[in-house]
Amino acid sequence: MTIDKEKLKALAEASGGGEWYSAGDLRYCDDKTGEIHGLHHDDSRFIAAASPATVLALLAEIEWLDRESQNLSNQLGHCDRERRAFRAERDQLKAENEALRKALGDCADELSAEIICKHGGQKPEDMHPVTRRLYERDMAAVTEARAALAKAVSHD
């Protein structure tokens, strides 16, 4: 149902805004018989409550609610645009982090290979204990880098 709010407002304003009917005052005359009848009690109470002032107040509240709804809709649109921008930035940062992880992993692998070459190409378990301590000292940075990579991946 569509309400012509402008027409309703004009009618309410044109009513004069003075005294309004009370529930017991509402009567009508039957055009055929000339008899005067009272309205049904519920109809009479409704008409008495629907004064021009009440109608104008309801229309004002509808206008306020329409404006508030538009404001909230605008805010929601702004929040949605920001959310999309944040997601795009997050996705970009994730891609950059993944590239950095790969580069760091590649560096750790190369450094590990160089350290193994430095210590005669032996596997750590085959090294003399002194050589193994030197190897483990040299590998500490690689081990830390790999641990940091593993920790960072677990946070994604």
C-alpha positions in Angstrom: 0.0 0.0 0.0 1.4 3.4 -1.0 0.5 6.4 1.2 0.4 9.8 -0.4 2.1 11.5 2.5 2.1 14.9 0.9 -1.7 14.8 0.4 -2.2 13.4 4.0 0.0 16.2 5.4 -1.9 18.9 3.5 -5.3 17.5 4.7 -4.0 17.4 8.3 -2.7 20.9 8.1 -5.9 22.2 6.5 -8.0 20.7 9.3 -7.2 23.8 11.5 -5.5 21.8 14.2 -8.1 23.0 16.8 -10.4 20.8 18.8 -10.7 17.3 17.6 -13.4 14.7 18.1 -13.6 12.7 21.3 -14.8 9.1 21.1 -18.4 9.8 22.2 -18.9 12.8 19.9 -18.8 10.9 16.6 -22.3 10.5 15.1 -23.6 10.4 11.6 -26.9 10.9 10.0 -28.5 8.3 7.7 -29.3 10.1 4.5 -32.3 7.7 3.8 -34.0 7.7 7.1 -32.7 10.9 8.7 -31.8 8.9 11.9 -28.6 9.8 13.8 -26.4 6.9 14.6 -23.2 6.6 16.7 -20.1 5.0 15.2 -19.0 1.7 16.4 -17.1 2.2 19.6 -13.7 1.0 18.2 -14.1 3.1 15.1 -15.0 6.1 17.3 -11.9 5.7 19.5 -9.6 5.3 16.4 -10.9 8.4 14.7 -10.6 10.4 18.0 -6.9 9.2 18.3 -6.1 10.0 14.7 -6.1 13.7 15.2 -4.4 16.0 12.7 -1.6 16.6 15.2 -1.1 12.8 15.6 -1.0 12.4 11.8 1.5 15.3 11.4 3.7 13.8 14.2 3.6 10.4 12.5 4.5 11.9 9.1 7.4 13.8 10.8 8.6 10.5 12.3 8.4 8.8 8.9 10.5 11.6 7.4 13.1 11.3 10.1 13.2 7.5 9.8 13.6 7.8 6.0 16.6 10.2 6.5 18.1 8.0 9.2 17.7 5.0 6.9 19.5 6.8 4.1 22.3 7.9 6.4 22.8 4.3 7.6 22.7 3.1 4.1 25.4 5.6 3.1 27.5 4.5 6.1 27.1 0.9 5.2 28.2 1.6 1.7 31.3 3.4 3.1 32.1 0.5 5.4 31.7 -1.9 2.6 34.1 0.1 0.4 36.6 0.2 3.2 36.2 -3.5 3.9 37.0 -4.3 0.2 40.0 -2.0 0.3 41.3 -3.6 3.5 40.8 -7.1 2.0 42.7 -6.0 -1.2 45.5 -4.6 1.0 45.6 -7.8 3.1 45.7 -10.0 0.0 48.6 -7.9 -1.4 50.5 -8.1 1.9 49.9 -11.9 2.0 51.4 -12.2 -1.5 54.4 -10.1 -0.6 54.9 -12.1 2.6 54.8 -15.3 0.6 57.3 -14.0 -1.8 59.6 -13.0 1.1 59.2 -16.4 2.7 60.2 -18.1 -0.5 63.2 -15.8 -0.9 64.3 -16.4 2.7 63.8 -20.1 2.3 65.9 -20.1 -0.9 68.6 -18.1 0.9 68.6 -20.5 3.8 68.9 -23.4 1.4 71.9 -21.8 -0.4 73.6 -20.8 2.9 73.1 -24.4 4.2 74.7 -25.8 1.0 77.6 -23.3 1.3 78.2 -24.3 5.0 78.1 -28.0 4.2 80.7 -27.3 1.4 82.8 -25.3 3.9 82.9 -28.3 6.2 84.0 -30.8 3.5 80.6 -31.7 2.1 80.0 -34.2 4.9 76.6 -34.8 6.4 76.4 -33.4 10.0 76.0 -36.9 11.4 79.3 -38.0 9.8 81.4 -35.0 11.0 84.0 -35.0 13.7 82.5 -33.5 17.0 84.7 -30.3 16.7 83.7 -29.9 13.0 80.1 -30.6 13.9 80.1 -27.8 16.6 81.5 -25.3 14.0 78.9 -26.5 11.5 76.1 -26.0 14.0 77.4 -22.6 15.0 77.5 -21.6 11.3 74.0 -23.1 10.8 72.4 -21.3 13.7 71.3 -18.4 11.6 69.8 -20.8 9.0 68.1 -22.8 11.7 66.6 -19.6 13.2 65.4 -18.4 9.7 63.7 -21.7 9.1 62.0 -21.7 12.5 60.8 -18.1 11.9 59.4 -19.2 8.5 57.6 -22.2 10.1 56.2 -19.9 12.8 55.0 -17.3 10.3 53.3 -19.9 8.1 51.4 -21.2 11.2 50.0 -17.7 11.8 48.4 -17.5 8.4 
